[in-house]
């Protein structure tokens, strides 16, 4: 019977490892892309335009140095982003732990309320992104055009070919 339990535990461990493999591969792929393209922002590296999250990393660094207004200039929604980066993983881990203990952890919000909050936040991020693109692109940090992007290099190559 002990052998059977040991075999079952080994199977569960392998299954857990198998579930982690795609995440590890994805993380390594993203690190490789960042290294090859010279930016951690996929959208900026490929298309040259900033994404809705551009400036978040710099905003966190500024917050760590106590420069709150500079952080808000770098990304106006940094506090909401940080809150989400704490709340969502915490709740996910709590739900996982509860499930492992044979219990069920229910969301404090109804599915409808969660949906409304999710779509409201998505709309807020989209609106702030559009406003930042109108007011700041392409001349003000962090909303700068990346001329070294794949798209930027392709356009430069096409201009060079057709200018001769």
KEROLO-873156 format. One record per residue: x, y, z of N, C-alpha, C in turn; residue in one letter; residue number from 1. Coordinates in steps of 0.2 Angstrom, whole numbers, plus 5000, padded with zeros to 4 digits. Layout:
+--------+---------+------+---------+----------+-------+--------+---------+------+-----+-----+
: n_east : n_north : n_up : ca_east : ca_north : ca_up : c_east : c_north : c_up : res :   n :
+--------+---------+------+---------+----------+-------+--------+---------+------+-----+-----+
:      X :       Y :    Z :       X :        Y :     Z :      X :       Y :    Z :   A : NUM :
...
+--------+---------+------+---------+----------+-------+--------+---------+------+-----+-----+
This chain:
+--------+---------+------+---------+----------+-------+--------+---------+------+-----+-----+
: n_east : n_north : n_up : ca_east : ca_north : ca_up : c_east : c_north : c_up : res :   n :
+--------+---------+------+---------+----------+-------+--------+---------+------+-----+-----+
:   5004 :    4994 : 5000 :    5000 :     5000 :  5000 :   5004 :    5006 : 5000 :   X :   1 :
:   5010 :    5006 : 5004 :    5014 :     5012 :  5004 :   5017 :    5013 : 4997 :   X :   2 :
:   5019 :    5008 : 4993 :    5022 :     5008 :  4987 :   5016 :    5012 : 4982 :   X :   3 :
:   5010 :    5010 : 4983 :    5005 :     5013 :  4979 :   5004 :    5021 : 4981 :   X :   4 :
:   5005 :    5023 : 4987 :    5004 :     5030 :  4989 :   5011 :    5033 : 4986 :   X :   5 :
:   5016 :    5030 : 4987 :    5023 :     5033 :  4984 :   5022 :    5035 : 4977 :   X :   6 :
:   5019 :    5029 : 4973 :    5019 :     5030 :  4966 :   5014 :    5036 : 4964 :   X :   7 :
:   5008 :    5036 : 4968 :    5003 :     5042 :  4967 :   5007 :    5049 : 4968 :   X :   8 :
:   5011 :    5049 : 4974 :    5014 :     5055 :  4975 :   5019 :    5057 : 4970 :   X :   9 :
:   5023 :    5052 : 4967 :    5027 :     5054 :  4961 :   5023 :    5056 : 4955 :   X :  10 :
:   5018 :    5053 : 4954 :    5014 :     5055 :  4948 :   5011 :    5062 : 4949 :   X :  11 :
:   5009 :    5064 : 4955 :    5007 :     5071 :  4957 :   5012 :    5076 : 4956 :   X :  12 :
:   5018 :    5074 : 4958 :    5024 :     5078 :  4958 :   5026 :    5079 : 4950 :   X :  13 :
:   5026 :    5074 : 4946 :    5027 :     5075 :  4939 :   5022 :    5079 : 4936 :   X :  14 :
:   5016 :    5078 : 4938 :    5011 :     5082 :  4935 :   5012 :    5090 : 4936 :   X :  15 :
:   5014 :    5091 : 4942 :    5015 :     5098 :  4944 :   5021 :    5101 : 4940 :   X :  16 :
:   5026 :    5097 : 4940 :    5032 :     5099 :  4936 :   5030 :    5100 : 4929 :   X :  17 :
:   5026 :    5096 : 4926 :    5024 :     5096 :  4919 :   5020 :    5103 : 4918 :   X :  18 :
:   5016 :    5105 : 4923 :    5012 :     5111 :  4922 :   5017 :    5117 : 4923 :   X :  19 :
:   5023 :    5117 : 4926 :    5027 :     5122 :  4926 :   5032 :    5123 : 4920 :   X :  20 :
:   5033 :    5118 : 4916 :    5037 :     5118 :  4910 :   5035 :    5124 : 4905 :   X :  21 :
:   5029 :    5124 : 4904 :    5027 :     5130 :  4899 :   5028 :    5136 : 4902 :   X :  22 :
:   5027 :    5137 : 4908 :    5029 :     5144 :  4911 :   5036 :    5146 : 4911 :   X :  23 :
:   5040 :    5140 : 4912 :    5048 :     5141 :  4912 :   5050 :    5143 : 4905 :   X :  24 :
:   5047 :    5139 : 4900 :    5049 :     5140 :  4893 :   5047 :    5147 : 4891 :   X :  25 :
:   5041 :    5149 : 4893 :    5038 :     5156 :  4891 :   5043 :    5161 : 4894 :   X :  26 :
:   5045 :    5161 : 4900 :    5049 :     5166 :  4904 :   5056 :    5166 : 4900 :   X :  27 :
:   5059 :    5160 : 4899 :    5065 :     5160 :  4895 :   5065 :    5163 : 4888 :   X :  28 :
:   5059 :    5162 : 4885 :    5058 :     5165 :  4878 :   5057 :    5173 : 4879 :   X :  29 :
:   5054 :    5175 : 4884 :    5053 :     5182 :  4884 :   5060 :    5186 : 4886 :   X :  30 :
:   5064 :    5182 : 4890 :    5070 :     5185 :  4892 :   5075 :    5185 : 4886 :   X :  31 :
:   5074 :    5180 : 4881 :    5078 :     5180 :  4875 :   5076 :    5185 : 4870 :   X :  32 :
:   5069 :    5186 : 4870 :    5067 :     5192 :  4866 :   5069 :    5198 : 4868 :   X :  33 :
:   5069 :    5199 : 4875 :    5071 :     5206 :  4878 :   5078 :    5207 : 4876 :   X :  34 :
:   5082 :    5202 : 4877 :    5089 :     5202 :  4875 :   5091 :    5204 : 4868 :   X :  35 :
:   5087 :    5200 : 4864 :    5088 :     5201 :  4856 :   5086 :    5208 : 4854 :   X :  36 :
:   5080 :    5210 : 4856 :    5077 :     5216 :  4854 :   5079 :    5222 : 4858 :   X :  37 :
:   5082 :    5221 : 4863 :    5085 :     5227 :  4867 :   5080 :    5231 : 4871 :   X :  38 :
:   5074 :    5228 : 4873 :    5069 :     5231 :  4877 :   5065 :    5225 : 4880 :   X :  39 :
:   5062 :    5226 : 4886 :    5058 :     5222 :  4889 :   5051 :    5222 : 4887 :   X :  40 :
:   5049 :    5227 : 4883 :    5043 :     5228 :  4881 :   5042 :    5226 : 4873 :   X :  41 :
:   5038 :    5220 : 4873 :    5037 :     5217 :  4866 :   5035 :    5221 : 4861 :   X :  42 :
:   5029 :    5225 : 4863 :    5026 :     5230 :  4858 :   5031 :    5235 : 4856 :   X :  43 :
:   5035 :    5238 : 4860 :    5039 :     5243 :  4858 :   5045 :    5240 : 4854 :   X :  44 :
:   5047 :    5234 : 4856 :    5053 :     5231 :  4852 :   5051 :    5229 : 4845 :   X :  45 :
:   5044 :    5227 : 4844 :    5042 :     5225 :  4837 :   5039 :    5231 : 4833 :   X :  46 :
:   5035 :    5235 : 4836 :    5031 :     5240 :  4832 :   5034 :    5247 : 4833 :   X :  47 :
:   5038 :    5248 : 4839 :    5041 :     5255 :  4840 :   5037 :    5260 : 4844 :   X :  48 :
:   5030 :    5258 : 4845 :    5026 :     5262 :  4849 :   5026 :    5259 : 4856 :   X :  49 :
:   5025 :    5264 : 4861 :    5024 :     5262 :  4868 :   5018 :    5258 : 4869 :   X :  50 :
:   5018 :    5253 : 4874 :    5012 :     5250 :  4876 :   5008 :    5253 : 4882 :   X :  51 :
:   5003 :    5251 : 4884 :    4999 :     5254 :  4889 :   5002 :    5254 : 4896 :   X :  52 :
:   5007 :    5249 : 4896 :    5011 :     5248 :  4903 :   5018 :    5252 : 4903 :   X :  53 :
:   5019 :    5255 : 4897 :    5026 :     5258 :  4896 :   5027 :    5263 : 4902 :   X :  54 :
:   5032 :    5263 : 4905 :    5034 :     5268 :  4911 :   5033 :    5265 : 4918 :   X :  55 :
:   5029 :    5259 : 4918 :    5028 :     5256 :  4924 :   5034 :    5254 : 4928 :   X :  56 :
:   5039 :    5251 : 4925 :    5045 :     5249 :  4928 :   5049 :    5255 : 4931 :   X :  57 :
:   5049 :    5260 : 4927 :    5053 :     5266 :  4929 :   5049 :    5269 : 4935 :   X :  58 :
:   5042 :    5269 : 4934 :    5038 :     5272 :  4940 :   5039 :    5268 : 4946 :   X :  59 :
:   5040 :    5262 : 4946 :    5041 :     5258 :  4952 :   5048 :    5260 : 4955 :   X :  60 :
:   5053 :    5261 : 4951 :    5060 :     5263 :  4953 :   5059 :    5270 : 4956 :   X :  61 :
:   5055 :    5274 : 4953 :    5055 :     5281 :  4956 :   5051 :    5281 : 4963 :   X :  62 :
:   5046 :    5277 : 4963 :    5043 :     5276 :  4970 :   5047 :    5273 : 4975 :   X :  63 :
:   5052 :    5269 : 4973 :    5057 :     5266 :  4978 :   5061 :    5271 : 4980 :   X :  64 :
:   5062 :    5277 : 4976 :    5067 :     5282 :  4978 :   5063 :    5288 : 4981 :   X :  65 :
:   5056 :    5287 : 4983 :    5052 :     5292 :  4986 :   5049 :    5297 : 4981 :   X :  66 :
:   5050 :    5297 : 4975 :    5048 :     5302 :  4970 :   5041 :    5300 : 4967 :   X :  67 :
:   5036 :    5302 : 4971 :    5029 :     5300 :  4970 :   5027 :    5303 : 4964 :   X :  68 :
:   5028 :    5310 : 4963 :    5025 :     5314 :  4958 :   5029 :    5312 : 4951 :   X :  69 :
:   5035 :    5311 : 4951 :    5039 :     5308 :  4945 :   5036 :    5301 : 4943 :   X :  70 :
:   5035 :    5297 : 4948 :    5032 :     5290 :  4947 :   5025 :    5291 : 4943 :   X :  71 :
:   5021 :    5296 : 4946 :    5014 :     5296 :  4943 :   5015 :    5299 : 4936 :   X :  72 :
:   5020 :    5304 : 4935 :    5021 :     5306 :  4928 :   5023 :    5301 : 4923 :   X :  73 :
:   5027 :    5296 : 4926 :    5030 :     5290 :  4922 :   5024 :    5286 : 4920 :   X :  74 :
:   5020 :    5284 : 4925 :    5014 :     5280 :  4923 :   5008 :    5282 : 4928 :   X :  75 :
:   5003 :    5286 : 4926 :    4998 :     5288 :  4931 :   4994 :    5283 : 4935 :   X :  76 :
:   4994 :    5277 : 4932 :    4990 :     5271 :  4935 :   4995 :    5266 : 4939 :   X :  77 :
:   5001 :    5269 : 4941 :    5005 :     5264 :  4945 :   5003 :    5261 : 4951 :   X :  78 :
:   4999 :    5265 : 4955 :    4996 :     5263 :  4961 :   4991 :    5257 : 4960 :   X :  79 :
:   4987 :    5258 : 4955 :    4982 :     5253 :  4954 :   4985 :    5247 : 4951 :   X :  80 :
:   4991 :    5248 : 4947 :    4994 :     5242 :  4945 :   4997 :    5238 : 4950 :   X :  81 :
:   5001 :    5242 : 4955 :    5004 :     5238 :  4960 :   4999 :    5235 : 4965 :   X :  82 :
:   4993 :    5238 : 4966 :    4988 :     5235 :  4970 :   4986 :    5228 : 4967 :   X :  83 :
:   4985 :    5228 : 4960 :    4982 :     5222 :  4957 :   4988 :    5217 : 4957 :   X :  84 :
:   4994 :    5219 : 4957 :    5000 :     5214 :  4957 :   5001 :    5211 : 4964 :   X :  85 :
:   4997 :    5214 : 4969 :    4997 :     5211 :  4975 :   4991 :    5207 : 4976 :   X :  86 :
:   4985 :    5210 : 4975 :    4979 :     5207 :  4976 :   4978 :    5200 : 4972 :   X :  87 :
:   4979 :    5201 : 4966 :    4977 :     5195 :  4962 :   4982 :    5189 : 4963 :   X :  88 :
:   4988 :    5189 : 4964 :    4992 :     5183 :  4966 :   4991 :    5181 : 4973 :   X :  89 :
:   4989 :    5186 : 4978 :    4988 :     5184 :  4984 :   4981 :    5180 : 4985 :   X :  90 :
:   4976 :    5182 : 4981 :    4970 :     5178 :  4981 :   4971 :    5171 : 4977 :   X :  91 :
:   4975 :    5171 : 4972 :    4976 :     5165 :  4968 :   4980 :    5160 : 4973 :   X :  92 :
:   4985 :    5162 : 4976 :    4988 :     5158 :  4981 :   4984 :    5155 : 4987 :   X :  93 :
:   4980 :    5160 : 4989 :    4975 :     5158 :  4995 :   4970 :    5153 : 4992 :   X :  94 :
:   4968 :    5154 : 4986 :    4963 :     5149 :  4984 :   4966 :    5142 : 4982 :   X :  95 :
:   4973 :    5142 : 4980 :    4976 :     5136 :  4979 :   4978 :    5132 : 4985 :   X :  96 :
:   4980 :    5136 : 4991 :    4981 :     5133 :  4997 :   4974 :    5130 : 5000 :   X :  97 :
:   4969 :    5134 : 4999 :    4963 :     5131 :  5002 :   4961 :    5125 : 4998 :   X :  98 :
:   4962 :    5125 : 4992 :    4960 :     5119 :  4988 :   4964 :    5113 : 4990 :   X :  99 :
:   4971 :    5114 : 4991 :    4975 :     5109 :  4993 :   4973 :    5106 : 5000 :   X : 100 :
:   4970 :    5110 : 5004 :    4967 :     5108 :  5011 :   4960 :    5105 : 5010 :   X : 101 :
:   4958 :    5105 : 5005 :    4951 :     5102 :  5004 :   4945 :    5107 : 5005 :   X : 102 :
:   4947 :    5113 : 5005 :    4942 :     5118 :  5006 :   4941 :    5122 : 5000 :   X : 103 :
:   4936 :    5126 : 5000 :    4935 :     5131 :  4994 :   4934 :    5138 : 4996 :   X : 104 :
:   4938 :    5142 : 4993 :    4939 :     5149 :  4995 :   4934 :    5153 : 4989 :   X : 105 :
:   4929 :    5156 : 4992 :    4925 :     5160 :  4987 :   4927 :    5167 : 4987 :   X : 106 :
:   4926 :    5170 : 4981 :    4928 :     5177 :  4980 :   4923 :    5181 : 4984 :   X : 107 :
:   4926 :    5187 : 4987 :    4922 :     5191 :  4991 :   4917 :    5195 : 4986 :   X : 108 :
:   4918 :    5195 : 4980 :    4914 :     5198 :  4975 :   4910 :    5193 : 4971 :   X : 109 :
:   4904 :    5195 : 4969 :    4900 :     5191 :  4964 :   4904 :    5191 : 4957 :   X : 110 :
:   4902 :    5186 : 4953 :    4905 :     5185 :  4946 :   4903 :    5192 : 4942 :   X : 111 :
:   4897 :    5194 : 4943 :    4895 :     5200 :  4940 :   4900 :    5206 : 4942 :   X : 112 :
:   4901 :    5207 : 4948 :    4905 :     5213 :  4951 :   4912 :    5212 : 4949 :   X : 113 :
:   4914 :    5206 : 4948 :    4921 :     5205 :  4946 :   4922 :    5207 : 4939 :   X : 114 :
:   4917 :    5205 : 4935 :    4917 :     5207 :  4928 :   4916 :    5214 : 4927 :   X : 115 :
:   4912 :    5218 : 4930 :    4912 :     5225 :  4930 :   4918 :    5228 : 4932 :   X : 116 :
:   4921 :    5226 : 4937 :    4928 :     5229 :  4939 :   4933 :    5228 : 4934 :   X : 117 :
:   4933 :    5222 : 4931 :    4938 :     5220 :  4926 :   4937 :    5224 : 4920 :   X : 118 :
:   4931 :    5225 : 4917 :    4930 :     5229 :  4911 :   4931 :    5236 : 4913 :   X : 119 :
:   4930 :    5239 : 4919 :    4931 :     5246 :  4920 :   4938 :    5247 : 4921 :   X : 120 :
:   4942 :    5243 : 4924 :    4949 :     5244 :  4924 :   4952 :    5244 : 4917 :   X : 121 :
:   4950 :    5239 : 4913 :    4952 :     5239 :  4906 :   4951 :    5245 : 4902 :   X : 122 :
:   4945 :    5248 : 4903 :    4943 :     5254 :  4900 :   4947 :    5260 : 4902 :   X : 123 :
:   4948 :    5260 : 4909 :    4952 :     5265 :  4912 :   4960 :    5265 : 4909 :   X : 124 :
:   4963 :    5259 : 4909 :    4969 :     5259 :  4906 :   4969 :    5261 : 4898 :   X : 125 :
:   4964 :    5259 : 4895 :    4964 :     5261 :  4888 :   4963 :    5268 : 4887 :   X : 126 :
:   4959 :    5271 : 4891 :    4958 :     5279 :  4891 :   4964 :    5282 : 4892 :   X : 127 :
:   4968 :    5280 : 4898 :    4974 :     5283 :  4900 :   4979 :    5282 : 4894 :   X : 128 :
:   4979 :    5277 : 4891 :    4984 :     5275 :  4886 :   4983 :    5280 : 4880 :   X : 129 :
:   4977 :    5281 : 4878 :    4975 :     5285 :  4872 :   4977 :    5292 : 4874 :   X : 130 :
:   4975 :    5295 : 4880 :    4977 :     5301 :  4882 :   4985 :    5302 : 4882 :   X : 131 :
:   4988 :    5298 : 4885 :    4996 :     5298 :  4885 :   4998 :    5298 : 4878 :   X : 132 :
:   4995 :    5294 : 4873 :    4998 :     5294 :  4866 :   4996 :    5301 : 4863 :   X : 133 :
:   4991 :    5304 : 4864 :    4989 :     5310 :  4861 :   4993 :    5316 : 4864 :   X : 134 :
:   4994 :    5316 : 4870 :    4998 :     5321 :  4873 :   5006 :    5321 : 4873 :   X : 135 :
:   5008 :    5315 : 4874 :    5015 :     5314 :  4875 :   5019 :    5310 : 4869 :   X : 136 :
:   5016 :    5306 : 4865 :    5019 :     5303 :  4859 :   5021 :    5307 : 4854 :   X : 137 :
:   5026 :    5307 : 4851 :    5032 :     5303 :  4852 :   5038 :    5307 : 4855 :   X : 138 :
:   5037 :    5312 : 4859 :    5042 :     5317 :  4861 :   5043 :    5317 : 4869 :   X : 139 :
:   5039 :    5313 : 4873 :    5040 :     5314 :  4880 :   5041 :    5307 : 4883 :   X : 140 :
:   5046 :    5306 : 4887 :    5046 :     5299 :  4891 :   5040 :    5298 : 4895 :   X : 141 :
:   5038 :    5292 : 4895 :    5040 :     5286 :  4892 :   5037 :    5284 : 4885 :   X : 142 :
:   5033 :    5289 : 4883 :    5030 :     5288 :  4877 :   5034 :    5290 : 4870 :   X : 143 :
:   5040 :    5287 : 4870 :    5044 :     5289 :  4864 :   5044 :    5283 : 4859 :   X : 144 :
:   5045 :    5285 : 4853 :    5045 :     5280 :  4847 :   5052 :    5277 : 4847 :   X : 145 :
:   5052 :    5270 : 4847 :    5058 :     5266 :  4847 :   5060 :    5265 : 4839 :   X : 146 :
:   5065 :    5269 : 4837 :    5067 :     5268 :  4830 :   5071 :    5262 : 4829 :   X : 147 :
:   5073 :    5259 : 4834 :    5077 :     5252 :  4834 :   5072 :    5246 : 4834 :   X : 148 :
:   5066 :    5247 : 4834 :    5061 :     5242 :  4833 :   5062 :    5238 : 4827 :   X : 149 :
:   5059 :    5232 : 4827 :    5059 :     5228 :  4820 :   5055 :    5232 : 4815 :   X : 150 :
:   5050 :    5235 : 4817 :    5046 :     5239 :  4812 :   5050 :    5245 : 4810 :   X : 151 :
:   5053 :    5249 : 4814 :    5057 :     5255 :  4813 :   5063 :    5253 : 4808 :   X : 152 :
:   5066 :    5247 : 4809 :    5072 :     5245 :  4805 :   5069 :    5243 : 4798 :   X : 153 :
:   5063 :    5240 : 4798 :    5060 :     5238 :  4791 :   5058 :    5244 : 4787 :   X : 154 :
:   5055 :    5249 : 4790 :    5054 :     5255 :  4787 :   5060 :    5259 : 4784 :   X : 155 :
:   5065 :    5259 : 4789 :    5072 :     5262 :  4787 :   5075 :    5258 : 4780 :   X : 156 :
:   5074 :    5252 : 4781 :    5077 :     5248 :  4775 :   5073 :    5249 : 4769 :   X : 157 :
:   5066 :    5250 : 4769 :    5062 :     5251 :  4763 :   5063 :    5258 : 4761 :   X : 158 :
:   5064 :    5263 : 4765 :    5066 :     5270 :  4763 :   5073 :    5270 : 4759 :   X : 159 :
:   5077 :    5266 : 4762 :    5084 :     5266 :  4759 :   5084 :    5262 : 4752 :   X : 160 :
:   5080 :    5257 : 4751 :    5080 :     5254 :  4745 :   5076 :    5258 : 4740 :   X : 161 :
:   5071 :    5261 : 4741 :    5067 :     5265 :  4737 :   5070 :    5272 : 4736 :   X : 162 :
:   5075 :    5275 : 4740 :    5077 :     5281 :  4739 :   5083 :    5281 : 4733 :   X : 163 :
:   5085 :    5276 : 4731 :    5091 :     5275 :  4726 :   5088 :    5274 : 4719 :   X : 164 :
+--------+---------+------+---------+----------+-------+--------+---------+------+-----+-----+
